[in-house]
Amino acid sequence: QSQQKPGCERNHVEIRKMLPKGVGISFDDLDDIDASFVGSNVNSEPRPSLMGLSPLALLRAAEPCVADALARAFGIVELPYGELGLTLAAVNRERSLRGLGPLA
């Protein structure tokens, strides 16, 4: 149930801002770079519930080696707040830089 896992649900909300339902996007359409871009944006966003830290920054503060290993494994980088793009337009802009068509 969603109320039992608010942290996970918050990530789901942020992912759906970038990849909204009902516009014809399938997660099968995403490549590894798309997934890393979405993950980097979602996990770099500061959260009031995390004392103003991003999920990645909080993990890095608690377990630096684990944070670095997970970030490397998933291709996630911490983005400065001013560079966050939590929209489908940001995903499509990044795809166009790689010569790919938009997701929707």
N, CA, C and O atoms as CSV, one atom per row, in Angstrom:
chain,resi,resn,atom,element,x,y,z
A,1,GLN,N,N,0.830,-1.173,0.000
A,1,GLN,CA,C,0.000,0.000,0.000
A,1,GLN,C,C,0.878,1.241,0.000
A,1,GLN,O,O,1.934,1.269,0.632
A,2,SER,N,N,0.436,2.251,-0.705
A,2,SER,CA,C,1.255,3.439,-0.875
A,2,SER,C,C,1.594,4.129,0.441
A,2,SER,O,O,2.686,4.684,0.563
A,3,GLN,N,N,0.712,4.118,1.421
A,3,GLN,CA,C,1.002,4.809,2.686
A,3,GLN,C,C,2.051,4.056,3.512
A,3,GLN,O,O,2.574,4.610,4.478
A,4,GLN,N,N,2.366,2.823,3.158
A,4,GLN,CA,C,3.352,2.050,3.900
A,4,GLN,C,C,4.777,2.321,3.430
A,4,GLN,O,O,5.728,1.929,4.106
A,5,LYS,N,N,4.939,2.966,2.314
A,5,LYS,CA,C,6.275,3.206,1.769
A,5,LYS,C,C,6.359,4.597,1.144
A,5,LYS,O,O,6.524,4.718,-0.070
A,6,PRO,N,N,6.248,5.644,1.956
A,6,PRO,CA,C,6.188,7.001,1.409
A,6,PRO,C,C,7.431,7.407,0.629
A,6,PRO,O,O,7.320,8.158,-0.340
A,7,GLY,N,N,8.623,6.930,1.025
A,7,GLY,CA,C,9.844,7.290,0.298
A,7,GLY,C,C,9.832,6.755,-1.124
A,7,GLY,O,O,10.211,7.450,-2.067
A,8,CYS,N,N,9.398,5.528,-1.265
A,8,CYS,CA,C,9.305,4.913,-2.592
A,8,CYS,C,C,8.236,5.609,-3.430
A,8,CYS,O,O,8.426,5.847,-4.622
A,9,GLU,N,N,7.118,5.929,-2.797
A,9,GLU,CA,C,6.042,6.605,-3.516
A,9,GLU,C,C,6.470,7.989,-3.984
A,9,GLU,O,O,6.066,8.435,-5.058
A,10,ARG,N,N,7.289,8.673,-3.181
A,10,ARG,CA,C,7.786,9.993,-3.592
A,10,ARG,C,C,8.619,9.862,-4.856
A,10,ARG,O,O,8.483,10.681,-5.766
A,11,ASN,N,N,9.477,8.852,-4.935
A,11,ASN,CA,C,10.259,8.632,-6.157
A,11,ASN,C,C,9.335,8.333,-7.330
A,11,ASN,O,O,9.570,8.808,-8.441
A,12,HIS,N,N,8.292,7.552,-7.092
A,12,HIS,CA,C,7.352,7.224,-8.158
A,12,HIS,C,C,6.684,8.484,-8.699
A,12,HIS,O,O,6.527,8.636,-9.910
A,13,VAL,N,N,6.293,9.383,-7.805
A,13,VAL,CA,C,5.679,10.651,-8.220
A,13,VAL,C,C,6.653,11.444,-9.090
A,13,VAL,O,O,6.269,11.983,-10.128
A,14,GLU,N,N,7.903,11.512,-8.664
A,14,GLU,CA,C,8.904,12.281,-9.418
A,14,GLU,C,C,9.198,11.625,-10.766
A,14,GLU,O,O,9.365,12.323,-11.766
A,15,ILE,N,N,9.261,10.314,-10.804
A,15,ILE,CA,C,9.484,9.617,-12.073
A,15,ILE,C,C,8.317,9.875,-13.019
A,15,ILE,O,O,8.523,10.067,-14.217
A,16,ARG,N,N,7.099,9.881,-12.494
A,16,ARG,CA,C,5.929,10.113,-13.333
A,16,ARG,C,C,5.832,11.548,-13.824
A,16,ARG,O,O,5.141,11.807,-14.809
A,17,LYS,N,N,6.503,12.487,-13.171
A,17,LYS,CA,C,6.593,13.839,-13.723
A,17,LYS,C,C,7.411,13.811,-15.007
A,17,LYS,O,O,7.118,14.527,-15.964
A,18,MET,N,N,8.434,12.979,-15.009
A,18,MET,CA,C,9.319,12.900,-16.165
A,18,MET,C,C,8.773,11.953,-17.232
A,18,MET,O,O,8.990,12.165,-18.425
A,19,LEU,N,N,8.078,10.927,-16.807
A,19,LEU,CA,C,7.551,9.908,-17.716
A,19,LEU,C,C,6.069,9.687,-17.394
A,19,LEU,O,O,5.700,8.663,-16.819
A,20,PRO,N,N,5.224,10.655,-17.768
A,20,PRO,CA,C,3.811,10.589,-17.370
A,20,PRO,C,C,3.050,9.431,-18.013
A,20,PRO,O,O,3.352,8.994,-19.124
A,21,LYS,N,N,2.059,8.955,-17.274
A,21,LYS,CA,C,1.144,7.941,-17.811
A,21,LYS,C,C,0.247,8.585,-18.856
A,21,LYS,O,O,0.029,9.797,-18.845
A,22,GLY,N,N,-0.261,7.773,-19.742
A,22,GLY,CA,C,-1.281,8.235,-20.670
A,22,GLY,C,C,-0.782,8.989,-21.882
A,22,GLY,O,O,-1.589,9.535,-22.634
A,23,VAL,N,N,0.530,9.039,-22.097
A,23,VAL,CA,C,1.044,9.739,-23.280
A,23,VAL,C,C,1.754,8.782,-24.230
A,23,VAL,O,O,2.409,9.211,-25.179
A,24,GLY,N,N,1.620,7.486,-23.969
A,24,GLY,CA,C,2.164,6.493,-24.887
A,24,GLY,C,C,3.602,6.095,-24.624
A,24,GLY,O,O,4.239,5.489,-25.486
A,25,ILE,N,N,4.127,6.422,-23.452
A,25,ILE,CA,C,5.496,6.035,-23.123
A,25,ILE,C,C,5.485,4.657,-22.484
A,25,ILE,O,O,4.725,4.396,-21.551
A,26,SER,N,N,6.339,3.780,-23.000
A,26,SER,CA,C,6.561,2.477,-22.386
A,26,SER,C,C,7.961,2.492,-21.787
A,26,SER,O,O,8.893,3.023,-22.389
A,27,PHE,N,N,8.103,1.918,-20.621
A,27,PHE,CA,C,9.439,1.843,-20.033
A,27,PHE,C,C,10.368,1.022,-20.917
A,27,PHE,O,O,11.589,1.145,-20.816
A,28,ASP,N,N,9.801,0.187,-21.780
A,28,ASP,CA,C,10.612,-0.570,-22.739
A,28,ASP,C,C,11.278,0.347,-23.763
A,28,ASP,O,O,12.259,-0.038,-24.399
A,29,ASP,N,N,10.740,1.572,-23.922
A,29,ASP,CA,C,11.313,2.534,-24.871
A,29,ASP,C,C,12.562,3.216,-24.337
A,29,ASP,O,O,13.281,3.869,-25.094
A,30,LEU,N,N,12.833,3.072,-23.036
A,30,LEU,CA,C,13.978,3.729,-22.421
A,30,LEU,C,C,15.240,2.900,-22.616
A,30,LEU,O,O,15.222,1.677,-22.482
A,31,ASP,N,N,16.331,3.582,-22.932
A,31,ASP,CA,C,17.606,2.880,-22.942
A,31,ASP,C,C,18.326,3.163,-21.621
A,31,ASP,O,O,17.801,3.878,-20.767
A,32,ASP,N,N,19.509,2.610,-21.458
A,32,ASP,CA,C,20.240,2.775,-20.200
A,32,ASP,C,C,20.534,4.239,-19.892
A,32,ASP,O,O,20.483,4.649,-18.732
A,33,ILE,N,N,20.836,5.020,-20.902
A,33,ILE,CA,C,21.149,6.440,-20.687
A,33,ILE,C,C,19.901,7.195,-20.245
A,33,ILE,O,O,19.980,8.061,-19.374
A,34,ASP,N,N,18.757,6.878,-20.831
A,34,ASP,CA,C,17.498,7.494,-20.384
A,34,ASP,C,C,17.244,7.183,-18.913
A,34,ASP,O,O,16.911,8.073,-18.130
A,35,ALA,N,N,17.403,5.914,-18.542
A,35,ALA,CA,C,17.163,5.505,-17.156
A,35,ALA,C,C,18.126,6.205,-16.205
A,35,ALA,O,O,17.731,6.617,-15.115
A,36,SER,N,N,19.387,6.342,-16.609
A,36,SER,CA,C,20.371,7.042,-15.778
A,36,SER,C,C,20.027,8.520,-15.644
A,36,SER,O,O,20.199,9.105,-14.575
A,37,PHE,N,N,19.542,9.122,-16.724
A,37,PHE,CA,C,19.160,10.535,-16.695
A,37,PHE,C,C,17.997,10.740,-15.724
A,37,PHE,O,O,18.024,11.657,-14.904
A,38,VAL,N,N,16.992,9.897,-15.818
A,38,VAL,CA,C,15.845,9.996,-14.912
A,38,VAL,C,C,16.298,9.757,-13.470
A,38,VAL,O,O,15.929,10.510,-12.569
A,39,GLY,N,N,17.094,8.714,-13.252
A,39,GLY,CA,C,17.577,8.408,-11.913
A,39,GLY,C,C,18.428,9.518,-11.325
A,39,GLY,O,O,18.327,9.815,-10.135
A,40,SER,N,N,19.259,10.129,-12.142
A,40,SER,CA,C,20.102,11.228,-11.672
A,40,SER,C,C,19.262,12.419,-11.238
A,40,SER,O,O,19.532,13.026,-10.201
A,41,ASN,N,N,18.255,12.755,-12.017
A,41,ASN,CA,C,17.393,13.890,-11.676
A,41,ASN,C,C,16.577,13.619,-10.424
A,41,ASN,O,O,16.530,14.454,-9.521
A,42,VAL,N,N,15.937,12.465,-10.363
A,42,VAL,CA,C,15.078,12.139,-9.220
A,42,VAL,C,C,15.893,12.041,-7.932
A,42,VAL,O,O,15.449,12.508,-6.883
A,43,ASN,N,N,17.064,11.447,-8.000
A,43,ASN,CA,C,17.868,11.248,-6.799
A,43,ASN,C,C,18.753,12.431,-6.445
A,43,ASN,O,O,19.477,12.380,-5.451
A,44,SER,N,N,18.711,13.490,-7.234
A,44,SER,CA,C,19.445,14.723,-6.930
A,44,SER,C,C,18.540,15.812,-6.380
A,44,SER,O,O,19.018,16.862,-5.950
A,45,GLU,N,N,17.244,15.570,-6.390
A,45,GLU,CA,C,16.298,16.589,-5.923
A,45,GLU,C,C,16.276,16.634,-4.392
A,45,GLU,O,O,15.996,15.621,-3.751
A,46,PRO,N,N,16.567,17.796,-3.802
A,46,PRO,CA,C,16.488,17.919,-2.341
A,46,PRO,C,C,15.059,17.674,-1.851
A,46,PRO,O,O,14.089,18.068,-2.499
A,47,ARG,N,N,14.952,17.026,-0.713
A,47,ARG,CA,C,13.645,16.695,-0.150
A,47,ARG,C,C,13.538,17.245,1.269
A,47,ARG,O,O,14.446,17.046,2.076
A,48,PRO,N,N,12.454,17.927,1.581
A,48,PRO,CA,C,12.260,18.393,2.961
A,48,PRO,C,C,12.304,17.242,3.968
A,48,PRO,O,O,12.804,17.403,5.081
A,49,SER,N,N,11.786,16.095,3.575
A,49,SER,CA,C,11.754,14.948,4.479
A,49,SER,C,C,13.139,14.381,4.770
A,49,SER,O,O,13.314,13.590,5.696
A,50,LEU,N,N,14.125,14.794,3.966
A,50,LEU,CA,C,15.509,14.331,4.154
A,50,LEU,C,C,16.392,15.473,4.641
A,50,LEU,O,O,17.583,15.522,4.336
A,51,MET,N,N,15.801,16.385,5.395
A,51,MET,CA,C,16.520,17.533,5.955
A,51,MET,C,C,17.102,18.425,4.858
A,51,MET,O,O,18.153,19.043,5.034
A,52,GLY,N,N,16.408,18.480,3.736
A,52,GLY,CA,C,16.853,19.326,2.631
A,52,GLY,C,C,17.931,18.704,1.761
A,52,GLY,O,O,18.431,19.351,0.841
A,53,LEU,N,N,18.296,17.464,2.036
A,53,LEU,CA,C,19.285,16.766,1.222
A,53,LEU,C,C,18.587,15.973,0.126
A,53,LEU,O,O,17.396,15.673,0.215
A,54,SER,N,N,19.338,15.647,-0.891
A,54,SER,CA,C,18.817,14.748,-1.915
A,54,SER,C,C,19.011,13.318,-1.423
A,54,SER,O,O,19.828,13.084,-0.532
A,55,PRO,N,N,18.273,12.352,-1.985
A,55,PRO,CA,C,18.488,10.959,-1.589
A,55,PRO,C,C,19.946,10.528,-1.775
A,55,PRO,O,O,20.506,9.829,-0.929
A,56,LEU,N,N,20.549,10.947,-2.880
A,56,LEU,CA,C,21.942,10.562,-3.131
A,56,LEU,C,C,22.884,11.212,-2.116
A,56,LEU,O,O,23.807,10.557,-1.630
A,57,ALA,N,N,22.668,12.477,-1.791
A,57,ALA,CA,C,23.528,13.160,-0.820
A,57,ALA,C,C,23.387,12.543,0.568
A,57,ALA,O,O,24.379,12.405,1.284
A,58,LEU,N,N,22.174,12.171,0.956
A,58,LEU,CA,C,21.966,11.555,2.262
A,58,LEU,C,C,22.654,10.196,2.328
A,58,LEU,O,O,23.302,9.879,3.325
A,59,LEU,N,N,22.522,9.397,1.285
A,59,LEU,CA,C,23.200,8.101,1.254
A,59,LEU,C,C,24.710,8.291,1.273
A,59,LEU,O,O,25.425,7.558,1.955
A,60,ARG,N,N,25.191,9.271,0.527
A,60,ARG,CA,C,26.631,9.534,0.498
A,60,ARG,C,C,27.132,9.948,1.887
A,60,ARG,O,O,28.231,9.561,2.283
A,61,ALA,N,N,26.344,10.725,2.628
A,61,ALA,CA,C,26.735,11.139,3.975
A,61,ALA,C,C,26.766,9.946,4.933
A,61,ALA,O,O,27.635,9.869,5.802
A,62,ALA,N,N,25.830,9.029,4.777
A,62,ALA,CA,C,25.735,7.879,5.681
A,62,ALA,C,C,26.689,6.754,5.296
A,62,ALA,O,O,27.345,6.163,6.154
A,63,GLU,N,N,26.760,6.468,4.022
A,63,GLU,CA,C,27.547,5.331,3.514
A,63,GLU,C,C,28.231,5.716,2.212
A,63,GLU,O,O,27.756,5.338,1.142
A,64,PRO,N,N,29.335,6.461,2.272
A,64,PRO,CA,C,29.959,6.966,1.047
A,64,PRO,C,C,30.348,5.878,0.035
A,64,PRO,O,O,30.149,6.046,-1.168
A,65,CYS,N,N,30.894,4.783,0.520
A,65,CYS,CA,C,31.319,3.716,-0.402
A,65,CYS,C,C,30.117,3.073,-1.099
A,65,CYS,O,O,30.159,2.785,-2.295
A,66,VAL,N,N,29.055,2.856,-0.335
A,66,VAL,CA,C,27.840,2.269,-0.905
A,66,VAL,C,C,27.232,3.225,-1.926
A,66,VAL,O,O,26.833,2.810,-3.015
A,67,ALA,N,N,27.164,4.499,-1.571
A,67,ALA,CA,C,26.592,5.495,-2.483
A,67,ALA,C,C,27.367,5.544,-3.786
A,67,ALA,O,O,26.772,5.557,-4.864
A,68,ASP,N,N,28.681,5.573,-3.696
A,68,ASP,CA,C,29.496,5.631,-4.912
A,68,ASP,C,C,29.348,4.375,-5.756
A,68,ASP,O,O,29.284,4.458,-6.983
A,69,ALA,N,N,29.292,3.210,-5.111
A,69,ALA,CA,C,29.133,1.953,-5.850
A,69,ALA,C,C,27.781,1.898,-6.554
A,69,ALA,O,O,27.704,1.510,-7.720
A,70,LEU,N,N,26.717,2.283,-5.855
A,70,LEU,CA,C,25.390,2.280,-6.476
A,70,LEU,C,C,25.297,3.296,-7.607
A,70,LEU,O,O,24.732,3.008,-8.663
A,71,ALA,N,N,25.846,4.471,-7.387
A,71,ALA,CA,C,25.808,5.504,-8.433
A,71,ALA,C,C,26.551,5.021,-9.682
A,71,ALA,O,O,26.070,5.197,-10.801
A,72,ARG,N,N,27.703,4.423,-9.489
A,72,ARG,CA,C,28.459,3.892,-10.646
A,72,ARG,C,C,27.676,2.787,-11.348
A,72,ARG,O,O,27.588,2.763,-12.576
A,73,ALA,N,N,27.114,1.879,-10.570
A,73,ALA,CA,C,26.396,0.732,-11.144
A,73,ALA,C,C,25.201,1.168,-11.980
A,73,ALA,O,O,24.902,0.556,-13.006
A,74,PHE,N,N,24.515,2.224,-11.546
A,74,PHE,CA,C,23.318,2.679,-12.247
A,74,PHE,C,C,23.566,3.891,-13.128
A,74,PHE,O,O,22.632,4.401,-13.747
A,75,GLY,N,N,24.800,4.361,-13.198
A,75,GLY,CA,C,25.119,5.510,-14.044
A,75,GLY,C,C,24.505,6.805,-13.546
A,75,GLY,O,O,24.206,7.697,-14.340
A,76,ILE,N,N,24.314,6.918,-12.239
A,76,ILE,CA,C,23.675,8.095,-11.662
A,76,ILE,C,C,24.741,9.077,-11.197
A,76,ILE,O,O,25.721,8.697,-10.556
A,77,VAL,N,N,24.530,10.338,-11.529
A,77,VAL,CA,C,25.413,11.402,-11.052
A,77,VAL,C,C,24.561,12.421,-10.309
A,77,VAL,O,O,23.396,12.642,-10.642
A,78,GLU,N,N,25.168,13.041,-9.291
A,78,GLU,CA,C,24.430,14.071,-8.553
A,78,GLU,C,C,24.469,15.363,-9.354
A,78,GLU,O,O,25.542,15.857,-9.703
A,79,LEU,N,N,23.301,15.900,-9.640
A,79,LEU,CA,C,23.170,17.116,-10.425
A,79,LEU,C,C,22.943,18.312,-9.518
A,79,LEU,O,O,22.245,18.204,-8.510
A,80,PRO,N,N,23.526,19.452,-9.867
A,80,PRO,CA,C,23.228,20.662,-9.093
A,80,PRO,C,C,21.741,21.005,-9.205
A,80,PRO,O,O,21.105,20.733,-10.224
A,81,TYR,N,N,21.202,21.601,-8.152
A,81,TYR,CA,C,19.772,21.910,-8.103
A,81,TYR,C,C,19.312,22.694,-9.330
A,81,TYR,O,O,18.247,22.407,-9.876
A,82,GLY,N,N,20.089,23.667,-9.768
A,82,GLY,CA,C,19.721,24.497,-10.910
A,82,GLY,C,C,19.700,23.766,-12.235
A,82,GLY,O,O,19.189,24.293,-13.223
A,83,GLU,N,N,20.249,22.559,-12.276
A,83,GLU,CA,C,20.281,21.774,-13.515
A,83,GLU,C,C,19.253,20.653,-13.553
A,83,GLU,O,O,19.194,19.904,-14.528
A,84,LEU,N,N,18.446,20.528,-12.509
A,84,LEU,CA,C,17.455,19.452,-12.487
A,84,LEU,C,C,16.399,19.691,-13.554
A,84,LEU,O,O,15.935,20.815,-13.749
A,85,GLY,N,N,16.031,18.630,-14.235
A,85,GLY,CA,C,14.984,18.699,-15.246
A,85,GLY,C,C,13.978,17.604,-14.997
A,85,GLY,O,O,14.090,16.521,-15.571
A,86,LEU,N,N,13.011,17.857,-14.163
A,86,LEU,CA,C,12.043,16.842,-13.769
A,86,LEU,C,C,10.801,16.898,-14.646
A,86,LEU,O,O,9.676,16.940,-14.148
A,87,THR,N,N,11.020,16.898,-15.964
A,87,THR,CA,C,9.910,16.957,-16.918
A,87,THR,C,C,10.187,16.029,-18.090
A,87,THR,O,O,11.329,15.644,-18.343
A,88,LEU,N,N,9.130,15.682,-18.794
A,88,LEU,CA,C,9.291,14.900,-20.021
A,88,LEU,C,C,10.084,15.698,-21.051
A,88,LEU,O,O,10.859,15.118,-21.810
A,89,ALA,N,N,9.904,17.013,-21.090
A,89,ALA,CA,C,10.658,17.847,-22.029
A,89,ALA,C,C,12.161,17.713,-21.795
A,89,ALA,O,O,12.939,17.698,-22.749
A,90,ALA,N,N,12.570,17.614,-20.537
A,90,ALA,CA,C,13.998,17.452,-20.234
A,90,ALA,C,C,14.513,16.106,-20.744
A,90,ALA,O,O,15.618,16.027,-21.280
A,91,VAL,N,N,13.723,15.061,-20.580
A,91,VAL,CA,C,14.117,13.742,-21.085
A,91,VAL,C,C,14.246,13.795,-22.603
A,91,VAL,O,O,15.231,13.310,-23.160
A,92,ASN,N,N,13.260,14.380,-23.273
A,92,ASN,CA,C,13.298,14.451,-24.733
A,92,ASN,C,C,14.427,15.339,-25.235
A,92,ASN,O,O,15.010,15.065,-26.284
A,93,ARG,N,N,14.740,16.395,-24.501
A,93,ARG,CA,C,15.868,17.269,-24.869
A,93,ARG,C,C,17.176,16.482,-24.788
A,93,ARG,O,O,18.017,16.577,-25.681
A,94,GLU,N,N,17.340,15.722,-23.738
A,94,GLU,CA,C,18.546,14.909,-23.574
A,94,GLU,C,C,18.631,13.858,-24.672
A,94,GLU,O,O,19.713,13.594,-25.196
A,95,ARG,N,N,17.505,13.260,-25.023
A,95,ARG,CA,C,17.491,12.268,-26.105
A,95,ARG,C,C,17.864,12.900,-27.451
A,95,ARG,O,O,18.581,12.304,-28.254
A,96,SER,N,N,17.366,14.107,-27.676
A,96,SER,CA,C,17.664,14.771,-28.968
A,96,SER,C,C,19.156,15.076,-29.083
A,96,SER,O,O,19.702,15.066,-30.186
A,97,LEU,N,N,19.817,15.344,-27.968
A,97,LEU,CA,C,21.266,15.578,-27.990
A,97,LEU,C,C,22.024,14.322,-28.424
A,97,LEU,O,O,23.146,14.405,-28.925
A,98,ARG,N,N,21.403,13.167,-28.229
A,98,ARG,CA,C,22.002,11.896,-28.641
A,98,ARG,C,C,21.476,11.432,-30.003
A,98,ARG,O,O,21.773,10.321,-30.441
A,99,GLY,N,N,20.697,12.285,-30.664
A,99,GLY,CA,C,20.181,11.930,-31.982
A,99,GLY,C,C,18.991,10.993,-31.962
A,99,GLY,O,O,18.681,10.369,-32.977
A,100,LEU,N,N,18.321,10.881,-30.831
A,100,LEU,CA,C,17.154,10.009,-30.702
A,100,LEU,C,C,15.880,10.829,-30.750
A,100,LEU,O,O,15.881,12.017,-30.431
A,101,GLY,N,N,14.810,10.196,-31.144
A,101,GLY,CA,C,13.513,10.853,-31.193
A,101,GLY,C,C,12.903,10.973,-29.811
A,101,GLY,O,O,13.359,10.326,-28.869
A,102,PRO,N,N,11.885,11.789,-29.688
A,102,PRO,CA,C,11.224,11.971,-28.394
A,102,PRO,C,C,10.470,10.709,-27.979
A,102,PRO,O,O,10.095,9.881,-28.809
A,103,LEU,N,N,10.263,10.593,-26.674
A,103,LEU,CA,C,9.473,9.471,-26.165
A,103,LEU,C,C,7.991,9.700,-26.421
A,103,LEU,O,O,7.248,8.747,-26.657
A,104,ALA,N,N,7.558,10.941,-26.378
A,104,ALA,CA,C,6.145,11.239,-26.645
A,104,ALA,C,C,6.035,12.656,-27.129
A,104,ALA,O,O,4.934,13.126,-27.416
